[in-house]
Amino acid sequence: MKKMMTKKRKPSSGSANAMKANPFSAIMLINNPQEYTERLFSDLQTRKKNISFDAKLTMINLITRMISVHELLVLNLYPLLQRYLQPHQERVTVILAYLAQACHSLVPPDAVQPMVKTIADTFVTDRYRSGSN
């Protein structure tokens, strides 16, 4: 009985534990991530009308994860994300998350500044709306 209990307590070695430790392990193994990410981004730009919006968001998610893990520079991505930052956009919070995911210390401030201005102009207001007064 004690042997069975110790067997249950031992963590299983394998990819399941590795994935729990580092969810980006497959992304870390990609050979030449800059070229791969640029190719994904060019595919996204050329197939704009042929794929659904959810497929575009999935591609953007992969691209921004690659950018964050490998600290890549794909400067044309930020204007693309800026176009999707509209108040009527249903998935605007997802797009904001992808934007935050794509920012790291090597991204020049000039690339991010127009997006911060768009966010401030579109989503921030100086009007105070009183609740129950």
C-alpha positions in Angstrom: 0.0 0.0 0.0 2.8 2.4 0.9 4.5 1.7 -2.4 1.4 2.6 -4.3 1.1 5.9 -2.4 4.7 6.8 -3.1 4.2 6.0 -6.8 1.2 8.3 -6.9 3.1 11.1 -5.3 6.1 11.0 -7.7 5.7 13.5 -10.5 5.6 11.9 -13.9 8.6 12.9 -16.0 7.7 14.0 -19.5 6.4 16.8 -21.6 3.4 17.5 -19.4 5.6 18.8 -16.6 7.8 20.7 -19.0 4.7 22.4 -20.5 3.6 23.4 -17.0 7.0 24.9 -16.2 7.3 26.8 -19.5 4.2 27.2 -21.7 6.3 28.7 -24.5 8.7 25.8 -24.8 7.6 24.9 -28.4 8.0 28.6 -29.4 11.5 28.6 -27.8 12.6 25.8 -30.2 11.7 27.6 -33.4 14.7 28.0 -35.7 15.2 31.6 -36.9 12.2 33.2 -35.2 12.6 36.6 -36.8 12.2 35.2 -40.3 9.3 32.9 -39.3 7.5 35.8 -37.6 8.0 38.1 -40.6 6.7 35.4 -42.9 3.6 34.9 -40.7 3.0 38.6 -40.7 3.3 38.9 -44.5 0.9 36.0 -44.8 -1.5 37.8 -42.6 -1.3 41.0 -44.7 -1.7 39.3 -48.0 -4.7 37.1 -47.0 -6.7 39.9 -45.3 -10.0 39.2 -47.1 -9.7 35.5 -47.5 -9.7 34.5 -43.8 -12.1 35.1 -41.0 -11.5 37.6 -38.2 -11.0 34.8 -35.7 -8.3 33.3 -37.8 -6.6 36.7 -38.1 -6.7 37.1 -34.3 -5.2 33.6 -33.9 -2.4 34.6 -36.3 -1.9 37.9 -34.5 -1.8 36.0 -31.2 1.0 33.7 -32.5 2.9 36.6 -33.9 2.8 38.6 -30.7 3.8 35.6 -28.6 6.8 35.1 -30.9 7.6 38.8 -30.5 7.4 38.7 -26.7 9.3 35.4 -26.2 12.1 36.2 -28.6 12.0 40.0 -28.2 11.7 40.5 -32.0 11.0 43.7 -33.9 8.1 43.6 -36.4 7.4 47.3 -36.5 4.6 47.0 -39.1 2.5 45.0 -36.7 1.7 48.1 -34.5 -0.1 50.1 -37.2 -2.1 46.9 -38.0 -3.2 46.6 -34.4 -4.0 50.3 -34.3 -6.5 49.9 -37.0 -8.4 47.4 -34.9 -8.5 49.7 -31.8 -12.0 51.0 -32.3 -14.8 51.3 -29.7 -17.3 49.4 -31.8 -14.8 46.4 -32.1 -16.2 43.5 -30.1 -12.9 41.9 -29.4 -11.0 45.1 -28.5 -9.9 43.7 -25.1 -8.2 40.8 -26.9 -6.5 43.2 -29.3 -5.3 45.3 -26.4 -3.9 42.1 -24.8 -2.1 41.2 -28.0 -0.7 44.7 -28.1 0.6 44.5 -24.6 2.1 41.1 -25.4 4.0 42.5 -28.4 5.6 45.3 -26.4 9.0 44.8 -24.8 12.1 46.8 -23.9 13.6 46.7 -27.4 10.5 48.2 -29.2 11.3 51.8 -30.0 8.9 54.3 -28.3 8.2 55.9 -31.7 6.5 52.6 -32.8 4.3 52.5 -29.7 3.5 56.2 -29.2 0.8 56.4 -32.0 -1.0 53.4 -30.4 -0.9 55.0 -27.0 -2.3 58.2 -28.5 -5.1 56.2 -30.2 -6.0 54.4 -27.0 -6.1 57.7 -25.1 -8.1 59.5 -27.7 -10.6 56.6 -28.2 -11.1 55.0 -24.8 -10.2 57.7 -22.2 -12.5 60.5 -21.5 -12.2 63.5 -19.1 -16.0 63.6 -18.5 -17.2 62.3 -15.2 -20.4 60.4 -15.2 -22.1 60.5 -11.8 -23.6 57.1 -10.8 -26.6 57.7 -8.6 -26.6 61.4 -7.7 
